[in-house]
Amino acid sequence: MLGVGRSLADVSQRLLRNVALRCQQVQCLRVGNSEIPNHKRLQISLQYIHGIGRSRAHQILVDLSIQNKLTKDLTGVELNALKEEVSKYLTGGDLKRCVSGDVQKLIDSQCYRGIRHVDMLPCRGQRTKTNARTRKEHTKQLGKVPTSR
């Protein structure tokens, strides 16, 4: 019985050590007011920043001439250059604010697209008789009945 109790204590101590070490390794880098994961390739982890997609992530790596390696393998110089390059683009909260401002301008001007935004219907010419289920679901959840104009 003593042998079992002692081995369980040893196992629990080993687990605590491993968890503590893993927590230190899992820390994410902060680039462009967003956290990007350490354990993924740089081109993929840049896409975690709102406003950076596949093509822009690839363009950033080409501009900086950085290889597509794991994020945790970046040097300090590469990380600083990456932060400067990402700061040139409109990302994160600034991008969201800009888009919501543009939508609000459409709504205020009472143009067709603005009315479609208010009614929560597709505003880029898609058909609505059989499709547009995801946009129409929002109106059902809010209890808003779309008006015909």
C-alpha positions as CSV (number, residue, x, y, z in Angstrom):
1,M,0.0,0.0,0.0
2,L,2.9,2.4,0.8
3,G,4.4,1.7,-2.6
4,V,1.2,2.6,-4.4
5,G,0.7,5.8,-2.4
6,R,4.3,6.9,-2.9
7,S,4.2,6.2,-6.7
8,L,1.0,8.2,-7.0
9,A,2.7,11.2,-5.2
10,D,5.6,10.9,-7.6
11,V,3.3,10.8,-10.6
12,S,1.4,13.9,-9.4
13,Q,4.6,15.8,-8.8
14,R,5.9,14.9,-12.3
15,L,2.6,16.0,-13.8
16,L,2.8,19.3,-12.0
17,R,6.3,19.9,-13.3
18,N,5.2,19.1,-16.9
19,V,2.2,21.4,-16.7
20,A,4.4,24.2,-15.3
21,L,6.9,23.7,-18.2
22,R,4.2,23.5,-20.8
23,C,2.5,26.6,-19.6
24,Q,5.7,28.5,-20.1
25,Q,6.2,27.1,-23.6
26,V,2.6,27.8,-24.8
27,Q,2.9,31.6,-24.3
28,C,1.8,33.5,-27.5
29,L,3.4,36.4,-29.2
30,R,1.6,39.7,-29.3
31,V,1.7,41.2,-32.8
32,G,-0.8,43.8,-34.1
33,N,-2.8,43.9,-30.8
34,S,-3.5,40.2,-31.3
35,E,-2.0,37.1,-29.9
36,I,-0.6,34.7,-32.5
37,P,0.2,31.0,-31.6
38,N,3.7,29.8,-31.1
39,H,3.3,26.3,-32.4
40,K,2.2,27.1,-35.9
41,R,4.0,28.3,-39.0
42,L,4.4,32.0,-39.4
43,Q,2.1,32.4,-42.4
44,I,-0.7,30.5,-40.6
45,S,-0.2,32.3,-37.3
46,L,-0.3,35.7,-38.9
47,Q,-3.9,34.9,-40.1
48,Y,-5.0,35.0,-36.5
49,I,-4.8,38.8,-36.7
50,H,-8.1,40.3,-37.8
51,G,-7.6,41.8,-41.2
52,I,-4.7,39.6,-42.4
53,G,-5.6,36.8,-44.7
54,R,-3.6,34.3,-46.7
55,S,-2.4,36.6,-49.4
56,R,-1.5,39.4,-47.0
57,A,0.4,37.1,-44.7
58,H,2.3,35.7,-47.7
59,Q,3.1,39.3,-48.9
60,I,4.4,40.3,-45.4
61,L,6.8,37.3,-45.4
62,V,8.0,38.1,-48.9
63,D,8.5,41.8,-48.1
64,L,10.5,40.9,-44.9
65,S,12.3,38.0,-46.7
66,I,11.5,35.8,-43.6
67,Q,11.2,32.0,-44.1
68,N,7.9,30.4,-43.2
69,K,9.2,28.8,-39.9
70,L,7.5,28.2,-36.6
71,T,6.6,31.4,-34.7
72,K,8.5,30.4,-31.6
73,D,11.8,30.2,-33.7
74,L,11.7,33.9,-34.6
75,T,14.6,36.0,-33.5
76,G,14.1,39.4,-31.8
77,V,15.1,41.3,-34.9
78,E,12.7,39.4,-37.1
79,L,9.9,39.9,-34.5
80,N,10.5,43.6,-34.4
81,A,10.5,43.8,-38.2
82,L,7.3,41.8,-38.3
83,K,5.6,44.1,-35.8
84,E,6.5,47.1,-37.8
85,E,5.3,45.6,-41.0
86,V,1.9,44.5,-39.5
87,S,1.4,48.0,-38.1
88,K,1.4,49.4,-41.6
89,Y,-1.9,47.7,-42.3
90,L,-5.3,48.5,-40.9
91,T,-6.0,45.6,-38.5
92,G,-7.9,44.6,-35.4
93,G,-10.2,47.1,-33.7
94,D,-9.3,49.9,-36.1
95,L,-10.5,47.8,-39.0
96,K,-13.7,46.8,-37.3
97,R,-14.4,50.5,-36.4
98,C,-13.7,51.6,-40.0
99,V,-16.1,48.9,-41.4
100,S,-18.9,49.7,-38.9
101,G,-18.5,53.4,-39.8
102,D,-18.8,52.6,-43.5
103,V,-22.0,50.6,-42.9
104,Q,-23.4,53.4,-40.7
105,K,-22.8,55.9,-43.5
106,L,-24.8,53.6,-45.8
107,I,-27.6,53.4,-43.2
108,D,-27.7,57.1,-42.6
109,S,-27.9,57.9,-46.4
110,Q,-30.9,55.6,-46.7
111,C,-29.5,54.0,-49.9
112,Y,-30.5,50.5,-51.0
113,R,-27.5,48.8,-49.4
114,G,-28.2,50.7,-46.1
115,I,-31.8,49.6,-46.1
116,R,-30.7,46.0,-46.7
117,H,-28.3,46.3,-43.8
118,V,-31.1,47.6,-41.5
119,D,-33.4,44.8,-42.6
120,M,-30.6,42.2,-42.1
121,L,-30.9,40.9,-45.7
122,P,-28.1,40.3,-48.2
123,C,-27.1,43.5,-49.9
124,R,-24.9,42.3,-52.7
125,G,-27.5,41.1,-55.2
126,Q,-27.9,37.5,-53.9
127,R,-31.3,35.8,-54.2
128,T,-33.4,35.6,-51.1
129,K,-36.3,33.3,-52.1
130,T,-34.4,30.1,-51.5
131,N,-31.0,31.1,-50.1
132,A,-29.7,33.7,-47.6
133,R,-30.8,31.5,-44.7
134,T,-28.0,32.7,-42.4
135,R,-28.9,36.4,-42.9
136,K,-32.6,35.7,-42.4
137,E,-31.9,33.7,-39.2
138,H,-30.7,36.8,-37.5
139,T,-34.0,38.5,-38.1
140,K,-35.9,35.5,-36.6
141,Q,-33.7,35.6,-33.5
142,L,-34.2,39.3,-33.0
143,G,-37.9,39.0,-33.6
144,K,-37.7,41.6,-36.4
145,V,-40.0,41.0,-39.4
146,P,-38.4,42.2,-42.6
147,T,-40.4,44.9,-44.3
148,S,-41.1,44.9,-48.0
149,R,-40.2,48.1,-49.8
